[in-house]
Amino acid sequence: MSLPLRGRTAVVTGGATGIGLGIARRLLTDGARVLVGALHAEELERAYGELRGYSTGADLAGHVGDLSRPGAGESLLRAAVDAFGGLDILVNNAGGGVIRPTLEHTEQTLQATIDNNLWTVLRCTLAVLPHMVARGYGRVVNIGAESVRNGLVDHAVYNAAKGGVHAMTTGLAREFAAAGITVNVVAPSYVRTPELDAGLRAGSLPDRLVYVVDRAVELIPMSRPGTVDDVAAAVAYLAREDSGFVTGQVISVNGGSSMG
């Protein structure tokens, strides 16, 4: 069995639910030791329950905290070093915005969207870069958004945050290439996570969100949403040693909703 990430250590922020949980599962399957970053302890415990079937026990750890706050990135790095002795791969997946028509945003929802999607990436990346530079190796994979390119309805503020992630990626990739560090974005289109699927099946989602989901699928030539595994596969490739000549790129996992 091929284990391309054997001996490597990864941190997956927002790794206890949705896309992040799928990424953590895939990296474990590929042989990595994985620390799952979660916002709440209850989420982390549920994630452990799902991931133990893919883990030896010694290759799985967790950390709870709000990664948008000052010092949180450093705490995350310390947790990885304490658990596994170092860090090779950072997957900046933590995020989540308030998706609503632009003029319905409030100061609170604007701040939450930027905090969750831009500050988390910035703080965690700045915390781990010195560690990676000292080791002469690193893989940073940021989860961006296809909506930055296709202008999905009600996503303008979310796109402001995710677009910042896309832009930051190219600058960091150029600056740290000589240090053996690659920095890339995986940009999914609409992904039907288990949580979203449950809401759709139960009919518990707001009508406006269902409308946005329907518009997202209409933009995809493959006529289906993405899956968590679709996104995790792209992340797993960029996390590998043999992806080392790929940096500063936005890898769209989008079913063709934008091309070129």
ZIHUVEN-V702085 format. One record per backbone hydrogen bond with DSSP energy under -1.0 kcal/mol. CO is the residue of the C=O (numbers start at 1). NH is the residue of the N-H. E is the energy in kcal/mol with one decimal. If there is no record, write none. Layout:
co=[CO:CO]
nh=[NH:NH]
e=[E:E]
This chain:
co=[3:5:8:9:9:10:11:12:17:18:19:20:21:22:23:24:25:26:27:28:30:33:34:35:36:37:38:40:41:42:43:44:45:46:47:48:51:52:59:61:63:66:69:71:72:73:74:75:76:77:78:79:80:81:88:89:90:91:91:92:101:102:106:107:108:109:110:111:112:113:114:114:115:118:119:120:121:122:123:124:125:128:129:130:131:132:132:138:139:140:141:142:145:146:146:147:152:155:156:157:158:159:160:161:162:163:164:165:166:167:168:169:170:171:172:176:176:177:180:182:183:184:185:186:187:188:190:191:193:194:195:196:197:198:199:206:207:208:209:210:211:212:213:214:215:217:220:226:227:228:229:230:231:232:233:234:235:237:240:241:243:249:251:253:254:255]
nh=[6:8:33:88:89:35:91:37:21:22:23:24:25:26:27:28:29:30:32:31:5:10:61:12:63:15:65:44:45:46:47:48:49:50:51:52:54:55:34:36:38:69:72:75:76:77:78:79:80:81:82:83:84:85:139:11:141:13:93:143:104:105:110:111:112:113:114:115:116:117:118:119:120:122:123:124:125:126:127:128:129:132:133:134:135:136:137:182:90:184:92:186:148:149:150:151:155:159:160:161:162:163:164:165:166:167:168:169:170:171:172:173:174:175:176:179:181:180:138:140:248:142:251:144:253:146:226:193:197:198:199:200:201:202:204:210:211:212:213:214:215:216:217:218:219:220:223:192:231:232:233:234:235:236:237:238:239:240:243:244:246:185:187:189:257:222]
e=[-1.9:-2.3:-2.7:-2.1:-2.3:-2.8:-3.0:-2.8:-1.5:-1.6:-2.3:-2.7:-2.3:-2.2:-2.6:-2.2:-2.2:-1.8:-2.5:-1.8:-2.8:-3.3:-2.2:-2.4:-2.3:-1.9:-2.4:-1.8:-2.3:-2.0:-2.3:-2.5:-1.8:-1.4:-2.4:-2.1:-2.3:-1.2:-2.9:-2.7:-2.9:-1.6:-1.9:-1.8:-2.1:-2.3:-2.4:-2.0:-1.9:-2.6:-2.9:-2.1:-2.9:-2.0:-2.1:-2.4:-2.9:-2.4:-1.6:-2.4:-2.0:-1.6:-2.6:-2.2:-2.4:-2.0:-2.0:-3.0:-2.7:-1.6:-2.5:-1.8:-1.3:-2.6:-2.9:-2.1:-2.4:-2.5:-1.6:-1.8:-2.0:-2.3:-3.0:-2.2:-1.4:-1.3:-1.7:-2.1:-2.9:-2.3:-2.2:-2.7:-1.2:-1.9:-2.0:-1.6:-1.6:-3.2:-1.4:-1.4:-2.7:-3.1:-1.1:-1.4:-2.3:-2.4:-2.6:-1.8:-1.2:-1.4:-2.5:-2.5:-2.0:-2.1:-2.4:-1.0:-1.5:-1.8:-1.6:-2.7:-3.0:-3.1:-3.3:-2.3:-2.1:-2.8:-2.9:-1.6:-3.0:-2.2:-1.7:-2.4:-2.6:-2.1:-2.0:-2.0:-2.2:-2.1:-2.6:-2.4:-2.1:-2.2:-2.0:-1.8:-1.1:-1.7:-2.2:-2.2:-1.5:-2.5:-2.0:-1.1:-2.1:-2.7:-1.7:-2.0:-1.7:-1.3:-1.2:-1.3:-2.3:-3.0:-2.6:-2.0:-1.4:-1.0]
